[in-house]
Amino acid sequence: MNTDVMGRQKILVIKLGALGDFVQALGPFAAIRAHHDGLDDENDAHITLLTTPAFAGLARDSGYFDEIWDDGRTKGFGALLSLVRRMSWAGFTRVYDLQTSSRSSMYFHLLWPRTEWSGIAWGCSHPHANPRRDFMHTIDRQAEQLRDAGIPETPLPDVARLAGSTSAVELIGSDAPYGLLVPGAAPHRPAKRWPASHFAQVAQDWAANGVRPVILGSKSEKPLAQEIAASESSALDLTGRTSLNDIVTLALSAKMAVGNDTGPMHLISLSGTPSVALFGSDSDPSLCAPRGDRVSILAAPEISAHSAADVKTALAKLAGKT
């Protein structure tokens, strides 16, 4: 592989989002870093990430990158050409396209001079050519893509390195055990949301057993939190008050968690917290379910079919795992 004038490999990784996809790419980020640093005992690789402003902070905190470009979602053909020109001038020796979209593949065809490229762009040097790639879980698909590019092992994502300050835990205000509830999901996909009334039942059960319910989500999900809190007065509404790093910090000390198929559940489940993720027909857990050592997936054609008792049983089983 070619190197720059300082003897370093210049690597570009492309990963834009959404949040769950970005979190699941932390393992590939680690694998790329370890592989390229291991190729030269004297010179670590210089690795750049092309992403979006929403994930630039997480990318910096991960420690896997030397440089972050956050203009990955350019608008207009002129802006696209400007980005590709910047990529060409950077002189990358290899690109790992983990976004593998038609747009990111277009970068390969516009880039000059051509460079080593891992992705799905036609004619690239290290294609992920598995015809069933679209039917693979995101983590498995990316690990196979990297194997095809010469990186044999990809670890599970390590989210603990993203933990923020302990001030997030101080929001809870006591040392009593707590659990996390994540009642939101993509606003345009309401079928991914377990009813708030079901979350309220879980909150009531936790409170009766000495576990404080803590509700996480964005500001737009505050009405869901308010509905849950109206049924269980001890519930703490933190919607709109936590960063992504705070979510990791809270998860590392939480007793348990329950949530929908949404980005924060990927952060929580990978933290090792006993977690139950709820799925209906609007998303396929075989492709995108949260992963971790202590995760239970409940799937049904209608997400509302899952009962609070089902969740309680799943959490009890997880509690027995070490």
C-alpha positions as CSV (number, residue, x, y, z in Angstrom):
1,M,0.0,0.0,0.0
2,N,1.3,3.5,-0.8
3,T,2.1,6.0,1.9
4,D,2.3,9.8,2.2
5,V,5.6,11.7,2.3
6,M,5.9,11.1,6.0
7,G,5.7,7.4,5.5
8,R,2.1,7.1,6.8
9,Q,-0.8,5.4,5.2
10,K,-3.6,8.0,4.6
11,I,-7.0,6.3,5.2
12,L,-10.5,7.6,4.7
13,V,-13.5,6.0,6.3
14,I,-17.0,7.0,5.1
15,K,-19.9,6.6,7.6
16,L,-22.7,9.1,7.9
17,G,-25.6,7.7,10.0
18,A,-28.3,7.2,11.3
19,L,-27.3,6.9,15.0
20,G,-27.8,3.1,15.3
21,D,-25.8,2.5,12.2
22,F,-23.1,4.8,13.4
23,V,-22.8,3.1,16.8
24,Q,-22.7,-0.3,15.1
25,A,-19.7,1.0,13.0
26,L,-17.6,1.5,16.2
27,G,-16.3,-2.0,15.9
28,P,-15.2,-1.5,12.2
29,F,-13.6,1.8,13.2
30,A,-11.5,0.0,15.8
31,A,-10.6,-2.8,13.4
32,I,-9.4,-0.3,10.7
33,R,-7.4,1.6,13.3
34,A,-5.7,-1.5,14.7
35,H,-5.0,-3.0,11.3
36,H,-3.4,0.0,9.7
37,D,-1.4,1.0,12.8
38,G,-0.2,-2.6,12.9
39,L,1.2,-2.6,9.4
40,D,4.0,-0.2,10.2
41,D,5.8,-0.4,13.6
42,E,7.2,3.1,13.2
43,N,4.4,5.1,11.6
44,D,0.8,5.0,12.7
45,A,-1.8,5.6,9.9
46,H,-3.5,9.0,9.5
47,I,-7.2,8.1,9.4
48,T,-9.9,10.6,8.5
49,L,-13.6,10.1,8.9
50,L,-16.2,11.5,6.5
51,T,-19.5,11.9,8.5
52,T,-22.1,14.5,9.4
53,P,-22.2,17.2,12.1
54,A,-24.5,15.0,14.2
55,F,-21.8,12.4,14.8
56,A,-18.6,14.4,14.7
57,G,-18.5,14.6,18.4
58,L,-18.9,10.9,18.9
59,A,-16.2,10.3,16.3
60,R,-13.8,12.5,18.1
61,D,-14.5,10.9,21.5
62,S,-14.0,7.5,20.0
63,G,-10.3,8.1,19.6
64,Y,-10.1,6.2,16.3
65,F,-9.6,9.2,14.0
66,D,-7.0,11.8,13.4
67,E,-9.3,14.1,11.5
68,I,-13.0,14.5,11.1
69,W,-14.7,15.9,8.0
70,D,-18.4,16.6,8.8
71,D,-19.6,17.6,5.4
72,G,-20.6,14.2,4.2
73,R,-24.2,15.1,3.3
74,T,-23.5,17.8,0.7
75,K,-26.4,19.4,-1.2
76,G,-26.1,20.1,-4.9
77,F,-23.8,18.9,-7.6
78,G,-21.3,21.7,-7.1
79,A,-20.9,20.9,-3.4
80,L,-20.5,17.2,-4.3
81,L,-17.7,18.0,-6.8
82,S,-16.0,20.2,-4.2
83,L,-16.0,17.3,-1.7
84,V,-14.6,14.9,-4.2
85,R,-12.0,17.4,-5.2
86,R,-11.0,17.7,-1.5
87,M,-10.8,13.9,-1.3
88,S,-8.6,13.8,-4.4
89,W,-6.2,16.5,-3.0
90,A,-5.9,14.6,0.3
91,G,-4.2,11.7,-1.5
92,F,-5.8,8.9,0.5
93,T,-4.1,5.5,0.0
94,R,-7.3,3.6,0.8
95,V,-11.0,4.3,1.4
96,Y,-13.4,2.2,3.5
97,D,-16.9,3.1,2.4
98,L,-19.0,1.8,5.3
99,Q,-22.0,3.8,4.1
100,T,-22.1,1.8,0.8
101,S,-24.8,4.0,-0.7
102,S,-25.2,4.9,-4.3
103,R,-24.0,8.4,-3.4
104,S,-20.9,7.2,-1.6
105,S,-20.1,4.8,-4.4
106,M,-20.3,7.8,-6.8
107,Y,-17.3,9.3,-4.9
108,F,-15.2,6.4,-6.2
109,H,-16.1,7.0,-9.8
110,L,-15.5,10.8,-9.5
111,L,-12.3,10.5,-7.5
112,W,-9.0,11.1,-9.4
113,P,-6.5,9.5,-9.2
114,R,-8.3,6.3,-8.2
115,T,-7.2,4.7,-5.0
116,E,-7.8,1.4,-3.2
117,W,-11.4,1.2,-2.2
118,S,-13.5,-1.1,0.0
119,G,-17.2,-0.9,-0.7
120,I,-19.8,-1.8,-3.4
121,A,-18.7,0.7,-6.1
122,W,-18.4,-1.1,-9.4
123,G,-14.8,-1.7,-10.3
124,C,-13.3,-0.9,-6.9
125,S,-10.2,-2.8,-5.7
126,H,-11.8,-4.5,-2.6
127,P,-15.5,-5.1,-3.4
128,H,-18.0,-6.5,-0.9
129,A,-19.6,-8.7,-3.5
130,N,-21.8,-11.0,-1.4
131,P,-25.2,-11.0,-3.3
132,R,-27.0,-11.3,0.1
133,R,-25.3,-8.4,1.8
134,D,-28.6,-6.5,2.1
135,F,-30.0,-9.4,4.1
136,M,-27.2,-9.4,6.7
137,H,-27.2,-7.7,10.1
138,T,-25.3,-4.4,9.9
139,I,-22.5,-5.7,12.2
140,D,-22.0,-8.9,10.3
141,R,-22.1,-7.2,6.9
142,Q,-19.5,-4.7,7.8
143,A,-17.2,-7.4,9.4
144,E,-17.4,-9.4,6.2
145,Q,-16.7,-6.3,4.1
146,L,-13.5,-5.7,6.1
147,R,-12.5,-9.4,5.8
148,D,-12.8,-9.0,2.1
149,A,-10.4,-6.0,2.4
150,G,-7.8,-7.9,4.4
151,I,-8.9,-7.1,8.0
152,P,-9.7,-10.5,9.5
153,E,-11.3,-9.6,12.8
154,T,-13.8,-6.9,13.8
155,P,-14.6,-6.6,17.5
156,L,-18.1,-5.7,18.9
157,P,-18.4,-1.9,19.2
158,D,-16.9,-0.5,22.4
159,V,-19.2,2.2,23.7
160,A,-17.7,2.6,27.1
161,R,-15.0,4.8,25.6
162,L,-17.8,7.3,24.7
163,A,-18.9,7.8,28.3
164,G,-19.2,11.5,29.4
165,S,-18.8,13.0,32.8
166,T,-20.4,11.7,35.9
167,S,-22.7,14.7,36.0
168,A,-25.2,12.7,33.9
169,V,-25.7,10.2,36.8
170,E,-25.9,13.2,39.2
171,L,-29.1,14.2,37.4
172,I,-30.8,11.2,39.1
173,G,-30.1,12.7,42.5
174,S,-29.5,9.6,44.6
175,D,-27.6,6.3,44.7
176,A,-30.8,4.2,44.4
177,P,-30.9,1.7,41.6
178,Y,-32.5,3.0,38.3
179,G,-33.6,1.6,35.0
180,L,-33.8,3.3,31.6
181,L,-36.9,3.6,29.4
182,V,-36.6,4.7,25.8
183,P,-40.1,5.2,24.5
184,G,-39.3,7.1,21.3
185,A,-38.3,6.1,17.8
186,A,-38.3,7.7,14.4
187,P,-41.2,10.2,14.3
188,H,-42.2,9.2,10.7
189,R,-42.4,5.5,11.8
190,P,-45.0,5.4,14.6
191,A,-45.4,1.6,14.2
192,K,-41.9,1.3,15.8
193,R,-43.2,2.7,19.1
194,W,-44.4,0.5,21.9
195,P,-47.4,2.2,23.5
196,A,-46.5,4.7,26.2
197,S,-49.2,3.1,28.4
198,H,-47.1,-0.2,28.3
199,F,-44.0,1.7,29.3
200,A,-46.0,3.2,32.2
201,Q,-46.8,-0.3,33.4
202,V,-43.1,-1.2,33.3
203,A,-42.3,2.0,35.2
204,Q,-44.9,1.1,37.9
205,D,-43.5,-2.4,38.3
206,W,-39.9,-1.0,38.6
207,A,-40.9,1.6,41.2
208,A,-42.8,-1.0,43.2
209,N,-39.5,-3.0,43.4
210,G,-37.3,-0.1,44.3
211,V,-36.0,0.7,40.9
212,R,-36.5,4.3,39.7
213,P,-37.6,4.7,36.1
214,V,-35.5,7.2,34.1
215,I,-36.9,8.2,30.7
216,L,-34.5,9.1,27.9
217,G,-35.2,10.7,24.5
218,S,-35.2,13.9,22.5
219,K,-37.2,17.0,23.3
220,S,-39.8,15.9,20.7
221,E,-40.5,12.8,22.8
222,K,-41.3,14.7,26.0
223,P,-45.1,14.0,25.5
224,L,-44.4,10.3,25.8
225,A,-42.3,10.8,28.9
226,Q,-45.1,13.0,30.4
227,E,-47.7,10.2,29.8
228,I,-45.4,7.7,31.6
229,A,-44.7,10.1,34.5
230,A,-48.4,10.8,34.9
231,S,-48.9,7.1,35.7
232,E,-45.7,6.7,37.9
233,S,-44.8,9.8,39.9
234,S,-41.3,8.6,40.7
235,A,-40.3,8.5,37.0
236,L,-37.6,11.0,36.1
237,D,-38.0,12.7,32.8
238,L,-34.6,13.4,31.1
239,T,-35.9,13.8,27.6
240,G,-34.0,16.6,25.9
241,R,-31.5,16.8,28.7
242,T,-28.9,14.2,27.9
243,S,-26.1,14.0,25.2
244,L,-25.3,10.8,23.5
245,N,-22.2,10.5,25.8
246,D,-24.5,11.0,28.8
247,I,-26.7,8.1,27.6
248,V,-23.6,5.8,27.7
249,T,-22.7,7.1,31.2
250,L,-26.2,6.4,32.5
251,A,-26.3,3.0,30.9
252,L,-23.1,1.9,32.5
253,S,-24.7,2.3,35.9
254,A,-28.3,1.3,35.1
255,K,-29.8,-1.8,36.5
256,M,-31.8,-2.5,33.3
257,A,-33.3,-0.9,30.2
258,V,-36.3,-1.2,27.9
259,G,-36.8,0.6,24.6
260,N,-37.8,0.5,21.0
261,D,-35.7,0.0,17.9
262,T,-33.9,3.4,18.1
263,G,-30.4,4.7,18.2
264,P,-30.0,5.1,22.0
265,M,-30.9,1.4,22.6
266,H,-27.7,0.5,20.6
267,L,-25.6,2.6,22.9
268,I,-27.4,1.2,26.0
269,S,-27.3,-2.5,25.0
270,L,-23.6,-2.4,24.0
271,S,-22.8,-1.0,27.5
272,G,-23.6,-4.3,29.0
273,T,-26.9,-3.2,30.7
274,P,-29.6,-5.9,30.7
275,S,-31.7,-4.6,27.8
276,V,-35.0,-5.5,26.2
277,A,-35.5,-4.1,22.7
278,L,-39.0,-4.2,21.2
279,F,-39.8,-4.8,17.5
280,G,-42.9,-4.9,15.4
281,S,-43.3,-5.4,11.7
282,D,-41.9,-2.0,10.8
283,S,-38.3,-3.1,11.3
284,D,-36.4,-6.4,11.0
285,P,-34.3,-7.4,14.1
286,S,-32.3,-9.8,11.9
287,L,-30.9,-6.8,10.1
288,C,-30.6,-4.1,12.8
289,A,-31.3,-5.4,16.3
290,P,-29.2,-4.0,19.1
291,R,-26.4,-6.3,20.1
292,G,-24.6,-7.0,23.4
293,D,-23.9,-9.6,26.0
294,R,-27.2,-9.1,27.8
295,V,-29.8,-8.2,25.2
296,S,-33.2,-9.7,24.7
297,I,-35.2,-9.0,21.5
298,L,-39.0,-9.2,21.6
299,A,-40.5,-9.3,18.1
300,A,-44.1,-9.6,17.0
301,P,-46.1,-8.5,13.9
302,E,-47.7,-5.7,16.0
303,I,-45.4,-4.1,18.6
304,S,-48.3,-3.4,20.9
305,A,-48.8,-7.2,21.3
306,H,-45.8,-7.3,23.7
307,S,-47.1,-7.0,27.2
308,A,-45.4,-5.5,30.3
309,A,-45.3,-9.0,31.7
310,D,-43.4,-10.2,28.6
311,V,-40.8,-7.5,29.3
312,K,-40.6,-8.5,33.0
313,T,-40.0,-12.1,32.1
314,A,-37.3,-11.2,29.5
315,L,-35.5,-9.0,32.1
316,A,-35.6,-11.7,34.7
317,K,-33.9,-14.1,32.3
318,L,-31.2,-11.6,31.5
319,A,-30.6,-11.0,35.2
320,G,-29.5,-14.6,35.4
321,K,-26.7,-14.1,32.9
322,T,-23.3,-13.2,34.0
